[in-house]
Amino acid sequence: MSAVHHCRRRRSAIALQPLRHRRPEQRLATLPVQRAALNAGTLDRPTSCSVCGFYPREQPGTTNRVWMHNEDYGDPLATYAICRRCHWALHERFDDPASWLAIVARHGTGGQWFAHLSMDPASKYLPFRETYPQGLPLP
């Protein structure tokens, strides 16, 4: 068995648990599920950022892209479309809260999923359901 095949097999066997901040292998375990849903048409490919509204087709030549973000890896199909810039700020919100809070203030009205994200650094190590007992609103 090749190393690549073994690696793929091991990655797909990782249990999807409802923790958000964990080893990269656990995050990567969501990718085959998402890819299959995209190919089957049961998950829409993101086209614009659900935080700032960035739409790549309106800015040809930009290096910014829109991709899918998961807060709960236990539900790989509950994704949020987010651009590279907002995604970076979202993940840096515990170390640089001012940048994230500025984005939320500029683009949020209080009801969007991103306005509900915890600013408590300890929350990234807690189960999703413990931090967000009501879940997060879908975009």
Accessible surface in RSA format (square Angstrom, percent):
REM  Atomic radii and reference values for relative SASA: ProtOr
REM  Chains: A
REM  Algorithm: Lee & Richards
REM  Probe-radius: 1.40
REM  Slices: 20
REM RES _ NUM      All-atoms   Total-Side   Main-Chain    Non-polar    All polar
REM                ABS   REL    ABS   REL    ABS   REL    ABS   REL    ABS   REL
RES MET A   1   151.60  78.5  61.59  40.8  90.01 214.3  71.89  61.1  79.71 105.6
RES SER A   2    67.51  57.0  50.03  66.8  17.48  40.3  53.13 113.1  14.37  20.1
RES ALA A   3    85.27  78.4  67.34 103.9  17.93  40.8  74.13 104.4  11.14  29.5
RES VAL A   4    89.30  58.8  86.10  77.9   3.20   7.7  89.07  77.4   0.22   0.6
RES HIS A   5    92.81  50.7  91.68  63.7   1.13   2.9  60.55  62.4  32.26  37.5
RES HIS A   6    91.31  49.9  91.31  63.5   0.00   0.0  66.81  68.9  24.50  28.5
RES CYS A   7    56.52  42.8  55.29  61.7   1.23   2.9  16.63  42.1  39.89  43.0
RES ARG A   8   149.67  62.8 144.64  73.7   5.03  12.0  46.26  63.2 103.41  62.7
RES ARG A   9   138.04  58.0 130.53  66.5   7.51  17.9  44.02  60.2  94.02  57.0
RES ARG A  10   137.44  57.7 132.48  67.5   4.96  11.8  49.33  67.4  88.12  53.4
RES ARG A  11    75.25  31.6  74.03  37.7   1.22   2.9  11.81  16.1  63.43  38.4
RES SER A  12    74.89  63.3  46.70  62.3  28.20  65.0  32.15  68.5  42.74  59.9
RES ALA A  13    81.62  75.0  46.31  71.5  35.31  80.3  57.15  80.5  24.47  64.8
RES ILE A  14    34.89  19.9  22.68  16.9  12.21  29.4  28.79  20.7   6.11  16.6
RES ALA A  15    63.82  58.7  48.62  75.0  15.20  34.6  58.46  82.3   5.36  14.2
RES LEU A  16    61.93  34.5  34.73  24.8  27.20  68.4  35.09  24.6  26.84  72.2
RES GLN A  17    74.68  41.8  73.98  54.1   0.71   1.7  20.90  44.5  53.78  40.8
RES PRO A  18    58.92  42.9  58.92  53.7   0.00   0.0  58.92  48.6   0.00   0.0
RES LEU A  19    55.80  31.1  55.80  39.9   0.00   0.0  55.80  39.2   0.00   0.0
RES ARG A  20    20.53   8.6  14.03   7.2   6.50  15.5  10.05  13.7  10.48   6.4
RES HIS A  21    91.97  50.3  78.67  54.7  13.30  34.0  45.57  47.0  46.40  54.0
RES ARG A  22    42.34  17.8   9.91   5.1  32.43  77.2  21.41  29.3  20.92  12.7
RES ARG A  23   137.97  57.9 133.19  67.9   4.78  11.4  62.63  85.6  75.34  45.7
RES PRO A  24    81.31  59.3  78.00  71.1   3.31  12.0  81.31  67.1   0.00   0.0
RES GLU A  25    50.33  28.9  50.33  38.1   0.00   0.0  16.28  31.5  34.06  27.8
RES GLN A  26    16.88   9.4  16.76  12.3   0.12   0.3   0.69   1.5  16.19  12.3
RES ARG A  27   103.58  43.5 103.58  52.8   0.00   0.0  31.47  43.0  72.11  43.7
RES LEU A  28    49.05  27.3  48.59  34.8   0.46   1.2  48.59  34.1   0.46   1.2
RES ALA A  29     5.97   5.5   1.29   2.0   4.68  10.6   1.33   1.9   4.64  12.3
RES THR A  30     2.03   1.4   2.03   2.1   0.00   0.0   0.00   0.0   2.03   3.1
RES LEU A  31    57.21  31.9  56.07  40.1   1.14   2.9  56.09  39.4   1.12   3.0
RES PRO A  32    56.90  41.5  50.18  45.7   6.72  24.4  52.42  43.3   4.48  27.8
RES VAL A  33    57.90  38.1  51.59  46.7   6.32  15.2  56.37  49.0   1.53   4.2
RES GLN A  34     7.78   4.3   7.78   5.7   0.00   0.0   1.96   4.2   5.82   4.4
RES ARG A  35   133.26  55.9 131.76  67.2   1.50   3.6  54.06  73.9  79.20  48.0
RES ALA A  36    60.64  55.8  50.55  78.0  10.08  22.9  57.23  80.6   3.40   9.0
RES ALA A  37     8.20   7.5   3.96   6.1   4.24   9.6   7.68  10.8   0.52   1.4
RES LEU A  38    28.97  16.1  14.72  10.5  14.25  35.8  14.72  10.3  14.25  38.3
RES ASN A  39   118.77  81.9  82.37  79.6  36.40  87.7  30.82  74.2  87.95  85.0
RES ALA A  40    77.64  71.4  38.02  58.7  39.62  90.1  50.69  71.4  26.95  71.4
RES GLY A  41    56.80  70.0   0.00   N/A  56.80  70.0  30.34  83.3  26.46  59.3
RES THR A  42   107.25  76.3  70.33  71.3  36.92  88.0  72.28  97.1  34.97  52.9
RES LEU A  43    25.04  13.9  19.93  14.3   5.10  12.8  21.78  15.3   3.26   8.8
RES ASP A  44   122.64  85.9 108.75 108.2  13.89  32.8  33.69  79.3  88.96  88.7
RES ARG A  45   154.49  64.9 141.47  72.1  13.02  31.0  63.34  86.6  91.15  55.2
RES PRO A  46    28.05  20.4   8.72   8.0  19.32  70.2  16.47  13.6  11.57  71.9
RES THR A  47    82.73  58.8  73.77  74.8   8.96  21.3  53.79  72.3  28.94  43.7
RES SER A  48    42.95  36.3  38.42  51.3   4.53  10.4   7.18  15.3  35.78  50.1
RES CYS A  49     4.11   3.1   0.00   0.0   4.11   9.7   0.00   0.0   4.11   4.4
RES SER A  50    34.10  28.8   9.44  12.6  24.66  56.8  20.73  44.1  13.37  18.7
RES VAL A  51     7.81   5.1   0.00   0.0   7.81  18.8   0.07   0.1   7.74  21.0
RES CYS A  52    41.75  31.6  19.24  21.5  22.51  52.9   9.08  23.0  32.67  35.2
RES GLY A  53    47.57  58.7   0.00   N/A  47.57  58.7  29.54  81.1  18.04  40.4
RES PHE A  54    17.04   8.5   7.48   4.6   9.56  24.9  16.81  10.2   0.23   0.7
RES TYR A  55    68.85  32.1  66.69  37.9   2.15   5.6  41.12  30.9  27.72  34.2
RES PRO A  56    33.33  24.3  29.22  26.6   4.11  14.9  29.36  24.2   3.97  24.7
RES ARG A  57   194.50  81.7 166.84  85.0  27.67  65.9  56.64  77.4 137.86  83.6
RES GLU A  58   132.40  76.0 101.64  76.9  30.76  73.2  39.07  75.6  93.33  76.2
RES GLN A  59    87.68  49.0  83.03  60.7   4.65  11.1  28.27  60.2  59.41  45.1
RES PRO A  60   121.78  88.8  89.71  81.8  32.07 116.6  98.66  81.5  23.12 143.7
RES GLY A  61    81.64 100.7   0.00   N/A  81.64 100.7  43.15 118.4  38.49  86.2
RES THR A  62    25.88  18.4  11.91  12.1  13.96  33.3  17.49  23.5   8.39  12.7
RES THR A  63   104.52  74.3  99.02 100.4   5.50  13.1  71.08  95.5  33.44  50.6
RES ASN A  64     3.41   2.4   1.37   1.3   2.04   4.9   3.13   7.5   0.28   0.3
RES ARG A  65   117.15  49.2 117.15  59.7   0.00   0.0  38.02  52.0  79.14  48.0
RES VAL A  66    22.15  14.6   2.20   2.0  19.95  48.1   2.20   1.9  19.95  54.1
RES TRP A  67    91.93  36.9  89.64  43.4   2.29   5.4  91.02  48.5   0.91   1.5
RES MET A  68    45.08  23.3  23.71  15.7  21.37  50.9  23.61  20.1  21.47  28.4
RES HIS A  69     6.20   3.4   4.42   3.1   1.78   4.6   3.53   3.6   2.67   3.1
RES ASN A  70    14.01   9.7   5.57   5.4   8.44  20.3   0.88   2.1  13.13  12.7
RES GLU A  71     9.01   5.2   8.26   6.2   0.76   1.8   2.17   4.2   6.85   5.6
RES ASP A  72     7.62   5.3   6.77   6.7   0.85   2.0   4.58  10.8   3.03   3.0
RES TYR A  73    19.55   9.1  19.55  11.1   0.00   0.0   4.56   3.4  14.99  18.5
RES GLY A  74    31.65  39.0   0.00   N/A  31.65  39.0   6.80  18.7  24.86  55.7
RES ASP A  75    60.36  42.3  58.65  58.4   1.71   4.0  12.16  28.6  48.20  48.1
RES PRO A  76    12.59   9.2  12.59  11.5   0.00   0.0  12.59  10.4   0.00   0.0
RES LEU A  77    79.26  44.1  66.63  47.7  12.63  31.7  67.20  47.2  12.05  32.4
RES ALA A  78    24.17  22.2  18.37  28.3   5.81  13.2  23.43  33.0   0.74   2.0
RES THR A  79    20.27  14.4   8.54   8.7  11.74  28.0   0.00   0.0  20.27  30.6
RES TYR A  80     8.28   3.9   8.27   4.7   0.01   0.0   2.27   1.7   6.01   7.4
RES ALA A  81    20.72  19.0  16.40  25.3   4.32   9.8  16.53  23.3   4.19  11.1
RES ILE A  82     0.00   0.0   0.00   0.0   0.00   0.0   0.00   0.0   0.00   0.0
RES CYS A  83     1.13   0.9   1.13   1.3   0.00   0.0   0.00   0.0   1.13   1.2
RES ARG A  84   100.32  42.1  99.79  50.9   0.53   1.3  44.39  60.7  55.93  33.9
RES ARG A  85   147.96  62.1 139.61  71.2   8.34  19.9  70.63  96.5  77.32  46.9
RES CYS A  86     5.23   4.0   5.23   5.8   0.00   0.0   0.00   0.0   5.23   5.6
RES HIS A  87    35.39  19.3  35.39  24.6   0.00   0.0  26.57  27.4   8.82  10.3
RES TRP A  88   174.05  69.8 169.91  82.2   4.13   9.7 151.67  80.9  22.38  36.3
RES ALA A  89    10.00   9.2   7.40  11.4   2.60   5.9   9.61  13.5   0.39   1.0
RES LEU A  90     0.49   0.3   0.49   0.4   0.00   0.0   0.49   0.3   0.00   0.0
RES HIS A  91    92.87  50.8  76.44  53.1  16.42  42.0  51.93  53.5  40.94  47.6
RES GLU A  92    52.82  30.3  52.68  39.9   0.14   0.3   7.44  14.4  45.38  37.0
RES ARG A  93     8.98   3.8   8.51   4.3   0.48   1.1   0.00   0.0   8.98   5.4
RES PHE A  94    32.30  16.2  11.77   7.3  20.53  53.4  13.53   8.2  18.77  53.7
RES ASP A  95   116.91  81.9  82.57  82.2  34.33  81.2  27.40  64.5  89.51  89.3
RES ASP A  96    63.35  44.4  60.63  60.3   2.73   6.5  19.91  46.9  43.44  43.3
RES PRO A  97    58.69  42.8  58.69  53.5   0.00   0.0  58.69  48.5   0.00   0.0
RES ALA A  98    73.56  67.6  62.92  97.1  10.64  24.2  69.23  97.5   4.33  11.5
RES SER A  99    50.71  42.9  42.13  56.2   8.58  19.8  24.87  53.0  25.84  36.2
RES TRP A 100     2.52   1.0   2.50   1.2   0.03   0.1   0.00   0.0   2.52   4.1
RES LEU A 101    88.76  49.4  85.00  60.8   3.76   9.4  85.43  60.0   3.33   9.0
RES ALA A 102    46.49  42.7  36.17  55.8  10.32  23.5  43.64  61.5   2.85   7.6
RES ILE A 103    22.12  12.6  22.12  16.5   0.00   0.0  22.12  15.9   0.00   0.0
RES VAL A 104    26.74  17.6  25.72  23.3   1.03   2.5  25.72  22.3   1.03   2.8
RES ALA A 105    83.28  76.6  49.80  76.9  33.48  76.1  60.62  85.4  22.66  60.0
RES ARG A 106   160.05  67.2 124.32  63.4  35.73  85.1  62.12  84.9  97.93  59.4
RES HIS A 107    58.25  31.8  38.74  26.9  19.52  49.9  28.88  29.8  29.37  34.2
RES GLY A 108    19.98  24.6   0.00   N/A  19.98  24.6   1.32   3.6  18.65  41.8
RES THR A 109   124.81  88.8  84.76  85.9  40.05  95.4  78.81 105.9  46.00  69.5
RES GLY A 110    45.46  56.1   0.00   N/A  45.46  56.1  31.66  86.9  13.79  30.9
RES GLY A 111    50.83  62.7   0.00   N/A  50.83  62.7  36.68 100.7  14.15  31.7
RES GLN A 112    53.03  29.7  46.08  33.7   6.94  16.5  33.55  71.4  19.48  14.8
RES TRP A 113     2.72   1.1   1.78   0.9   0.94   2.2   1.78   1.0   0.94   1.5
RES PHE A 114     1.98   1.0   0.81   0.5   1.17   3.0   0.81   0.5   1.17   3.3
RES ALA A 115    35.77  32.9   5.84   9.0  29.93  68.1   6.56   9.2  29.21  77.4
RES HIS A 116    88.03  48.1  69.25  48.1  18.78  48.0  49.56  51.1  38.46  44.8
RES LEU A 117    12.13   6.8   0.10   0.1  12.03  30.3   0.10   0.1  12.03  32.4
RES SER A 118    23.09  19.5  13.70  18.3   9.39  21.6  16.58  35.3   6.51   9.1
RES MET A 119    64.23  33.3  47.79  31.6  16.44  39.1  47.31  40.2  16.92  22.4
RES ASP A 120    77.18  54.1  69.80  69.5   7.37  17.4  29.40  69.2  47.77  47.6
RES PRO A 121    69.06  50.3  68.65  62.6   0.41   1.5  68.94  56.9   0.12   0.7
RES ALA A 122    55.76  51.3  46.88  72.3   8.88  20.2  53.23  75.0   2.53   6.7
RES SER A 123     2.93   2.5   2.93   3.9   0.00   0.0   2.93   6.2   0.00   0.0
RES LYS A 124    46.44  22.7  45.94  28.2   0.50   1.2  15.35  13.8  31.08  33.1
RES TYR A 125   135.01  63.0 113.72  64.7  21.29  55.4  88.89  66.8  46.12  56.8
RES LEU A 126    62.62  34.9  62.51  44.7   0.10   0.3  62.52  43.9   0.10   0.3
RES PRO A 127    50.06  36.5  50.06  45.6   0.00   0.0  50.06  41.3   0.00   0.0
RES PHE A 128     9.48   4.7   9.48   5.9   0.00   0.0   9.48   5.7   0.00   0.0
RES ARG A 129   130.79  54.9 124.65  63.5   6.13  14.6  58.27  79.6  72.51  43.9
RES GLU A 130   109.15  62.7  83.96  63.5  25.18  60.0  41.25  79.8  67.90  55.4
RES THR A 131    31.34  22.3   6.89   7.0  24.45  58.3  13.28  17.8  18.06  27.3
RES TYR A 132    14.76   6.9  11.31   6.4   3.45   9.0  14.76  11.1   0.00   0.0
RES PRO A 133    98.22  71.6  71.62  65.3  26.61  96.7  73.62  60.8  24.61 152.9
RES GLN A 134   172.17  96.3 136.87 100.0  35.30  84.0  63.63 135.4 108.54  82.3
RES GLY A 135    26.81  33.1   0.00   N/A  26.81  33.1  14.20  39.0  12.60  28.2
RES LEU A 136    20.53  11.4   0.85   0.6  19.68  49.5   2.64   1.9  17.89  48.2
RES PRO A 137    51.00  37.2  37.75  34.4  13.25  48.2  50.07  41.3   0.93   5.8
RES LEU A 138   124.09  69.1  99.73  71.3  24.35  61.2  99.73  70.0  24.35  65.5
RES PRO A 139   101.77  74.2  34.12  31.1  67.65 245.9  69.27  57.2  32.51 202.0
END  Absolute sums over single chains surface
CHAIN  1 A     8491.0       6657.4       1833.6       4838.1       3653.0
END  Absolute sums over all chains
TOTAL          8491.0       6657.4       1833.6       4838.1       3653.0
